[in-house]
Amino acid sequence: MSKYSAYIDKYKNEILKDLDTLVSIPSVSNEDKATLGMPFGQEVADAFSVFEEIARRLGFEIETDDGYAISANYLNGEDYIGILGHLDVVGAQNINDWDYEPYKLTIKDNILYGRGVNDDKGPLLINLYAIRILRDMGCSFNRPVKVIAGGAEETTWNCMKHYFSTHKQPIMAYSPDGNFPIVNGEKGILTFEATYPKKDSVFQIVDIHGYEQDYMIPGYIEIVVHCDNLQNVDEQLQHKFKDGIAIFEFQGKSALTRNPQRAENPLFELAKFVIENSIYFDAGFVSLLTDVSNYLKDPYGKDCNIFYEDIDMGKTSIAPYMLTMQENTYAIRMDLRYPKGIKPEYIEDKLKQLFPTLQKLREKRLLYVPKESELINKLSQAYFNITKEVAEPLTKGGASYARVLDHGIAFGATFDGYDTKCHQPNESMPLNDLLKALEIYCESIYLLACE
């Protein structure tokens, strides 16, 4: 029990009601559906409207940002404490993979289910309530606080680019879109694509399936193959064909591309099969999968000579995750995370030596805040005051809005030991974890803005 417990208990049902309303909005950012004042589409705009309604009810002033972002402000002033989260979500993908409705808050055995309960609607919401609780307690704020919500974190990040083009940076900030205790390091991100020309072959690739979600290593991959003449094909392979069509499927274990060591990448099994039967397959397809097998198997980049380990931030990682086919080419997409101490230009140069057609699709700078900073010290103290556990800073491969901050980190709301199924079916978060996070945020905001 802490000094915040009674207030948290008072607001618990109201929080769950508000979270249900937010989760019910399928706020997938879509800039193709942009209209005036809604750069990310109607659903994200609807989520902004609900956020505004909640924040006004809790006593905040609202500042909109041309539909790119919205902030709930308590007090005014330039030297403010920032809390950055997002109201857009990834799509539900295959609805049949969910045990519960993705856009409805379900509570089962004290677990919250629904898209956004963890990433990032739930954590963002409880930060509003943390400030409200401090006000109820009569705490005197020495610094203004802004809870800033973006609408395109899962896609372009154009929300925060727009917001900070016209707004001053906070003096200190955190994003409740990571892990406890403290994420003071986020690895740099590079995403590349290499292409290979199509050529004539006995087996013609008709289609490729398995990739369903960006920055996820697929759990399976299958290729649909057509063959006009099976006469000279190995008998074992002939039996796979019906009316000239065969489907070859390869199972694996899915994982986020930032954690390739946790996956069993089916691309490697596909590569083994195609290489063993290379006389039947398109030489361009064989070349692609040979390169994948030779250079991308080691999840830390040893095979492609980009391995590096930093004492604070850990190792590089690389994950081939998306195999596609166009009219005249095949392509392989790879996602790479790197710590401080190695330059992105060096990584790109090394990969281009192996993949001459390499093109960079995405780049996000790394984040590292020294453990000795005032921000780390205060958040560490807040975490210890509530949990009685020492907060050891850690590095993650994921990307939070902390990367757009001059002095900010990711801080919660996920606790170690629970798999929230982030970006996957059955996204969830224990109710007790959400309420414990609220308690930590109350203490954190108190130390940052009130003490």
Summary of the structure (lengths in Angstrom):
residues: 451
radius of gyration: 24.1
end to end distance: 21.0
largest distance: 84.3
contacts: 1560
relative contact order: 0.18
helix: 32%
strand: 27%
